[in-house]
Amino acid sequence: MLEMPENLRAQLRSQRLMQKQDTSRIRPILQKAGLRPTKQRLMLGQFLLSGHHQHISADDLHLLVLQCGFSMSLATVYNTLNQFAEAGLIRKISVSGQRTFFDTNARNHQHFYFEDEDRMIDIGGAALMLSPAPQAPEGYTISKIDILVSLKKVENKQL
């Protein structure tokens, strides 16, 4: 589940994001990325591009939008997240082909995925290296290398 500071959640809830909060910071970010600043993109941009680093699923973001008193379909959330990812504003990370997270840190970095908790965090410290990088097939170039380390809780077994 999304871990957003309660003060930010309360601010978003109380200010009725699109009606009272200034979107002037988000609008140029969207325009620079080649995206038209629609009402939905501006709203989700406030949640995702505010500088608070997070790993979030479309379902969790949709729930957050609803909890803050806004109306938006899950399909719109999915479409907007994918548009943000295609524009390079956020990063799309698939887990086992079944679950997708969106990372507000679009730079190349690695992640731990906690299977039992269905959550993701960045791997801190020194980055993992794949050396040498594999050679791409003819006519292709490597655009990025994602490293996801899946973790499972160790069961305490008493003898």
Secondary structure as GFF3:
##gff-version 3
##sequence-region A 1 159
A	DSSP	alpha_helix	6	15	.	.	.	ID=ss1
A	DSSP	alpha_helix	17	20	.	.	.	ID=ss2
A	DSSP	alpha_helix	26	32	.	.	.	ID=ss3
A	DSSP	alpha_helix	39	48	.	.	.	ID=ss4
A	DSSP	beta_strand	55	56	.	.	.	ID=ss5
A	DSSP	alpha_helix	58	67	.	.	.	ID=ss6
A	DSSP	alpha_helix	74	86	.	.	.	ID=ss7
A	DSSP	beta_strand	91	95	.	.	.	ID=ss8
A	DSSP	beta_strand	99	103	.	.	.	ID=ss9
A	DSSP	beta_strand	111	114	.	.	.	ID=ss10
A	DSSP	beta_strand	119	122	.	.	.	ID=ss11
A	DSSP	beta_strand	148	151	.	.	.	ID=ss12
###
